[in-house]
Amino acid sequence: NPARCPMTTTKLHVRNVDFLEALVFYGEETLYDPAAAERDDGSATLRPGIARILLECKDIGTAALVLSENESYDEATAKEKFASAVRKSDHVGIAGGDLVHIRCTDFECHDSDEFYNLKSAGLAPSPAFLLDALRSVSIEPRGFGGSSGFGRGQWVEPRRNPMQARTVVFVAGDWRRNSSQPSTVAERCAAARAAGTRVIYLSCDSVLNNEETMSLCDCVVNSYGNDDQGVHPISLDSISTPGDYWLNPPLPRDGEGNGVSVDELVDALRKKRETKGDESRGSTYIVDDAMSEDDIEAIL
């Protein structure tokens, strides 16, 4: 009986799977149904499958984050929009509390060396905003030993920030056709890739999906799998490591697959924005003729 099946696999042998510690929806496009977008009242409904995935996060303690780079929004507005969409979905189990962490461009980091705290200078393609958001939440790590956790022994790992290698970032095709702002989908993919997370691109029929953008991601899907399209639903088990889409944990890398130093990349993009202003936002660090050989060497 599917109604009696647990959210996630409960019977595992000795654990050899790195369960997902954080799931990031980078941009509102990943969260809200494009069919209901751009309404005059600013309301939105959740994409099919979102409620199920968030309930899975709640079930196993995975942090769920929503990152919005819409500078016309503040955190209070974004939270109200999400709460309204949840009420429409009739899934009260995902409402309230700290289940979903919403971070906007006005996100205030603690005064700590752990945070870049660059505000707009840390937005994609810089991974600073994404990494600051991950460092602002904490999770309780799952112990070694499968579902029973028998291998935890005398010591239990304390709460900590999610690891980038155990984080998956969803990025969607930009369906905000009436927006005057340029699309930053490719920049978000580049930022997540450089941060050392897995990246899943959610293609959108209403826009022309860019092959170069999709090549920055680990996989491309059409939906989360709850829209009667015959797509196997995405679950936290399927996107863990190893899972249905990859076998090994990721490392910070550029568009060519070369390893990058995250701190040096963040600093290089910060300096570039300070000297060139916001015009550098529209191009990624992956293909940038304006960068000198010294800049490229510093990043690599």
C-alpha positions as CSV (number, residue, x, y, z in Angstrom):
1,N,0.0,0.0,0.0
2,P,1.8,3.2,-1.1
3,A,0.0,5.2,1.6
4,R,1.8,3.1,4.2
5,C,5.2,3.4,2.6
6,P,7.7,5.6,4.5
7,M,9.1,8.7,2.9
8,T,12.6,7.3,2.6
9,T,14.3,3.9,2.7
10,T,14.2,2.6,6.3
11,K,16.0,-0.7,5.8
12,L,19.7,-0.2,4.9
13,H,22.7,-2.3,5.5
14,V,25.9,-0.8,6.9
15,R,25.7,2.7,5.6
16,N,27.7,3.5,2.5
17,V,25.4,6.4,1.3
18,D,26.0,10.0,2.1
19,F,22.5,11.2,2.7
20,L,21.5,14.6,1.6
21,E,22.2,17.3,4.2
22,A,20.8,20.4,2.4
23,L,18.5,20.9,-0.6
24,V,18.7,24.4,-2.2
25,F,16.1,25.9,-4.5
26,Y,18.1,28.6,-6.2
27,G,15.6,31.1,-7.5
28,E,11.8,31.2,-7.2
29,E,11.5,29.5,-10.5
30,T,12.5,26.3,-8.9
31,L,9.8,26.5,-6.3
32,Y,6.7,27.9,-7.9
33,D,4.5,26.6,-10.8
34,P,5.2,28.6,-13.9
35,A,1.6,28.0,-15.0
36,A,0.4,30.1,-12.1
37,A,3.2,32.7,-12.3
38,E,3.0,36.3,-13.3
39,R,-0.4,36.8,-11.8
40,D,-1.5,40.4,-11.1
41,D,-1.9,39.7,-7.4
42,G,1.6,38.3,-7.1
43,S,0.4,35.0,-5.8
44,A,1.9,31.6,-6.6
45,T,1.4,27.9,-6.2
46,L,4.0,25.3,-5.5
47,R,5.3,23.1,-8.4
48,P,4.0,19.5,-8.4
49,G,6.3,17.4,-6.2
50,I,7.6,20.3,-4.0
51,A,5.4,19.5,-1.0
52,R,6.4,15.8,-1.2
53,I,10.2,16.7,-1.3
54,L,9.9,19.1,1.6
55,L,8.1,16.5,3.7
56,E,11.0,14.1,3.0
57,C,13.4,16.8,4.2
58,K,11.3,17.1,7.4
59,D,11.3,13.3,7.8
60,I,15.1,12.8,7.7
61,G,16.3,16.2,8.9
62,T,17.6,17.6,5.6
63,A,17.8,21.4,5.6
64,A,15.7,23.0,2.8
65,L,16.7,26.5,1.6
66,V,15.1,28.9,-0.9
67,L,17.5,31.6,-2.3
68,S,15.9,34.6,-4.0
69,E,18.0,37.2,-5.9
70,N,15.0,39.3,-6.6
71,E,16.2,42.7,-5.2
72,S,12.6,44.0,-5.1
73,Y,11.8,41.4,-2.4
74,D,12.7,41.4,1.2
75,E,12.7,38.3,3.4
76,A,9.3,39.1,5.0
77,T,7.7,39.4,1.5
78,A,9.3,36.1,0.3
79,K,8.2,34.3,3.4
80,E,4.6,35.5,3.0
81,K,4.6,34.4,-0.6
82,F,5.7,31.0,0.3
83,A,3.2,30.7,3.2
84,S,0.4,31.7,0.8
85,A,1.5,29.0,-1.7
86,V,1.6,26.4,1.1
87,R,-1.9,27.3,2.2
88,K,-3.1,26.7,-1.4
89,S,-1.4,23.3,-1.5
90,D,-3.2,22.1,1.6
91,H,0.0,20.6,2.9
92,V,0.1,22.1,6.4
93,G,3.0,19.8,7.3
94,I,5.5,22.0,5.5
95,A,4.2,25.3,7.0
96,G,5.8,27.2,9.8
97,G,8.9,26.5,11.9
98,D,12.4,26.2,10.5
99,L,11.6,23.6,7.8
100,V,12.2,26.0,4.9
101,H,14.9,28.7,5.3
102,I,14.4,31.6,3.0
103,R,17.3,33.9,2.1
104,C,17.1,37.1,0.1
105,T,19.6,39.7,-1.0
106,D,19.0,41.5,2.3
107,F,20.1,38.4,4.3
108,E,22.1,39.5,7.4
109,C,25.0,37.2,8.2
110,H,26.4,37.0,11.7
111,D,29.6,38.9,12.3
112,S,31.9,36.0,11.9
113,D,34.8,34.9,9.7
114,E,32.8,32.0,8.5
115,F,30.7,34.3,6.3
116,Y,31.7,36.3,3.2
117,N,28.8,38.8,3.9
118,L,29.2,40.5,0.5
119,K,25.5,41.3,-0.2
120,S,25.0,42.0,-3.9
121,A,28.7,41.6,-4.6
122,G,28.3,37.9,-3.6
123,L,25.5,37.0,-5.9
124,A,25.9,34.5,-8.8
125,P,28.2,33.7,-10.5
126,S,30.0,34.2,-7.2
127,P,29.3,31.3,-4.8
128,A,29.4,33.6,-1.7
129,F,25.6,34.0,-1.3
130,L,25.0,30.3,-1.7
131,L,27.8,29.4,0.8
132,D,26.7,32.0,3.3
133,A,23.1,30.6,3.2
134,L,24.4,27.1,3.8
135,R,26.5,28.3,6.8
136,S,23.5,30.0,8.3
137,V,21.7,26.7,9.0
138,S,22.7,23.7,11.0
139,I,21.7,20.0,10.8
140,E,22.1,16.9,12.9
141,P,24.4,14.6,11.0
142,R,23.2,11.0,10.4
143,G,25.4,8.5,12.1
144,F,27.2,5.6,10.4
145,G,25.3,2.3,10.5
146,G,22.3,2.5,8.2
147,S,18.8,2.9,9.5
148,S,19.7,1.6,13.0
149,G,22.8,3.7,13.4
150,F,24.6,0.9,15.3
151,G,28.0,2.2,14.2
152,R,27.7,5.5,16.0
153,G,29.3,4.0,19.1
154,Q,30.0,6.2,22.1
155,W,30.3,9.5,20.2
156,V,27.6,11.4,18.3
157,E,28.7,14.1,15.9
158,P,27.3,17.5,17.1
159,R,25.2,19.7,15.0
160,R,27.0,21.5,12.2
161,N,26.5,23.3,8.9
162,P,25.6,21.1,5.9
163,M,28.6,20.0,3.7
164,Q,28.7,21.3,0.2
165,A,29.5,17.8,-1.1
166,R,26.2,16.6,0.5
167,T,24.1,19.5,-0.9
168,V,22.0,19.5,-4.1
169,V,21.0,22.8,-5.8
170,F,18.0,23.0,-8.1
171,V,18.2,25.7,-10.8
172,A,15.2,26.3,-13.2
173,G,14.8,27.9,-16.6
174,D,13.7,31.5,-16.2
175,W,10.0,31.7,-16.9
176,R,9.7,35.4,-15.8
177,R,9.4,36.6,-19.4
178,N,8.1,40.0,-18.4
179,S,11.0,40.7,-16.1
180,S,13.2,43.6,-17.1
181,Q,16.2,42.0,-15.4
182,P,18.5,39.7,-17.5
183,S,18.3,36.0,-16.8
184,T,20.9,34.8,-14.3
185,V,20.2,31.0,-14.7
186,A,23.7,30.3,-16.1
187,E,25.3,32.3,-13.3
188,R,23.4,30.3,-10.7
189,C,24.5,27.0,-12.2
190,A,28.1,28.3,-12.3
191,A,27.9,29.5,-8.6
192,A,26.6,26.2,-7.4
193,R,29.2,24.2,-9.4
194,A,32.0,26.4,-8.1
195,A,30.7,26.0,-4.5
196,G,31.2,22.2,-4.7
197,T,27.6,21.2,-4.7
198,R,25.6,19.0,-7.1
199,V,23.5,20.9,-9.6
200,I,20.2,19.8,-11.1
201,Y,18.7,21.9,-13.9
202,L,14.9,22.0,-14.1
203,S,14.1,22.6,-17.8
204,C,11.2,24.8,-18.7
205,D,9.1,24.4,-21.8
206,S,8.3,28.2,-21.9
207,V,11.9,29.2,-22.6
208,L,14.7,28.1,-24.9
209,N,16.9,26.0,-22.7
210,N,20.6,26.9,-23.3
211,E,22.8,23.9,-23.9
212,E,25.9,25.7,-22.4
213,T,23.9,26.4,-19.3
214,M,22.7,22.8,-19.0
215,S,26.3,21.5,-19.5
216,L,27.2,23.2,-16.2
217,C,24.8,20.9,-14.3
218,D,25.1,17.3,-13.2
219,C,21.7,16.3,-14.7
220,V,18.7,17.8,-16.4
221,V,15.1,16.9,-15.5
222,N,11.7,18.1,-16.8
223,S,9.9,18.1,-13.4
224,Y,10.1,16.8,-9.9
225,G,7.9,13.9,-11.0
226,N,4.5,14.6,-9.6
227,D,2.8,16.1,-12.7
228,D,1.5,12.9,-14.4
229,Q,4.2,13.0,-17.1
230,G,5.4,9.5,-16.4
231,V,8.6,10.8,-14.9
232,H,10.1,8.9,-12.0
233,P,9.7,11.2,-9.0
234,I,12.9,12.8,-7.6
235,S,13.4,11.7,-4.0
236,L,16.1,12.4,-1.5
237,D,17.3,8.8,-1.8
238,S,17.7,9.2,-5.6
239,I,19.9,12.4,-5.3
240,S,22.1,11.2,-2.4
241,T,25.6,9.9,-3.1
242,P,25.7,7.4,-4.6
243,G,22.2,7.6,-6.1
244,D,20.4,7.4,-9.3
245,Y,22.3,10.3,-10.9
246,W,25.9,10.2,-9.6
247,L,28.3,7.9,-7.7
248,N,30.9,10.2,-6.2
249,P,30.8,13.4,-4.2
250,P,31.5,16.6,-6.1
251,L,34.4,19.1,-5.8
252,P,34.5,22.8,-6.6
253,R,35.0,23.2,-10.3
254,D,34.7,25.5,-13.3
255,G,32.8,25.0,-16.5
256,E,35.7,22.9,-18.0
257,G,35.8,20.6,-15.0
258,N,39.0,22.1,-13.5
259,G,39.2,22.5,-9.8
260,V,38.9,26.0,-8.3
261,S,39.8,27.7,-5.1
262,V,36.5,29.0,-3.7
263,D,37.9,31.8,-1.6
264,E,40.1,33.1,-4.4
265,L,37.2,32.9,-6.9
266,V,34.9,34.9,-4.5
267,D,37.7,37.5,-4.0
268,A,38.4,37.8,-7.7
269,L,34.7,38.3,-8.6
270,R,34.3,40.8,-5.7
271,K,37.2,42.9,-7.0
272,K,35.9,42.7,-10.5
273,R,32.5,44.0,-9.4
274,E,34.0,46.8,-7.4
275,T,35.9,48.0,-10.5
276,K,33.2,47.3,-13.2
277,G,30.0,47.6,-11.2
278,D,26.9,45.5,-11.8
279,E,27.7,45.1,-15.5
280,S,29.9,42.1,-14.6
281,R,26.8,40.3,-13.3
282,G,25.7,39.3,-16.7
283,S,28.7,37.1,-17.6
284,T,30.1,34.1,-15.8
285,Y,33.6,33.5,-14.8
286,I,33.6,30.5,-17.1
287,V,33.9,32.3,-20.4
288,D,35.2,35.8,-19.8
289,D,37.4,37.4,-22.4
290,A,37.9,40.4,-20.1
291,M,39.8,38.4,-17.4
292,S,43.5,38.5,-17.6
293,E,45.7,35.5,-17.5
294,D,46.7,36.4,-14.0
295,D,43.1,36.4,-12.9
296,I,42.5,33.0,-14.4
297,E,45.7,31.6,-12.9
298,A,44.6,32.9,-9.4
299,I,41.2,31.2,-9.7
300,L,42.7,27.9,-10.9
